[in-house]
Amino acid sequence: MNSAGAAPPDVCLAVIDPASKLTVMYAQHLLNNQEPYVHPRLKNIIYACL
């Protein structure tokens, strides 16, 4: 929890590429996450598919 007592927000991201007919939706809760580890790897995998 932050200093205001509220939980941190969730992250939701959408990548839509009509040319390749690919849509990726990603959601993650930010409490105890592995964002520095997950995001670069996930981004590389998604962009490799485009």
Secondary structure per residue as TSV (DSSP state, phi and psi in degrees):
chain	resnum	aa	ss	phi	psi
A	1	M	-	360.0	148.8
A	2	N	-	-86.7	-177.2
A	3	S	T	-63.6	-22.1
A	4	A	T	-84.3	-4.9
A	5	G	S	87.8	2.1
A	6	A	-	-97.1	148.3
A	7	A	-	-70.7	150.9
A	8	P	-	-66.1	155.6
A	9	P	-	-72.8	161.7
A	10	D	E	-85.5	162.1
A	11	V	E	-112.7	133.8
A	12	C	E	-132.9	133.2
A	13	L	E	-138.0	141.4
A	14	A	E	-129.7	132.8
A	15	V	E	-120.9	121.4
A	16	I	E	-124.9	124.0
A	17	D	E	-125.8	95.9
A	18	P	T	-63.0	-30.2
A	19	A	T	-63.8	-40.6
A	20	S	T	-97.9	1.7
A	21	K	T	55.6	43.7
A	22	L	E	-120.2	129.9
A	23	T	E	-128.8	132.5
A	24	V	E	-124.3	127.6
A	25	M	E	-114.8	135.3
A	26	Y	E	-137.3	131.8
A	27	A	E	-133.6	143.2
A	28	Q	E	-150.1	136.8
A	29	H	E	-82.4	138.1
A	30	L	-	-88.7	-1.7
A	31	L	T	-82.8	120.5
A	32	N	T	56.9	44.1
A	33	N	-	-89.9	172.8
A	34	Q	-	-115.6	38.1
A	35	E	H	-51.2	-47.9
A	36	P	H	-61.8	-25.9
A	37	Y	H	-86.6	-43.8
A	38	V	H	-77.1	-48.7
A	39	H	H	-58.2	-48.9
A	40	P	H	-61.7	-39.1
A	41	R	H	-69.3	-43.5
A	42	L	H	-63.3	-43.0
A	43	K	H	-60.0	-44.2
A	44	N	H	-63.1	-40.5
A	45	I	H	-65.8	-44.5
A	46	I	H	-64.4	-48.2
A	47	Y	H	-67.1	-27.7
A	48	A	H	-66.5	-25.2
A	49	C	H	-80.9	-16.8
A	50	L	-	-78.7	360.0
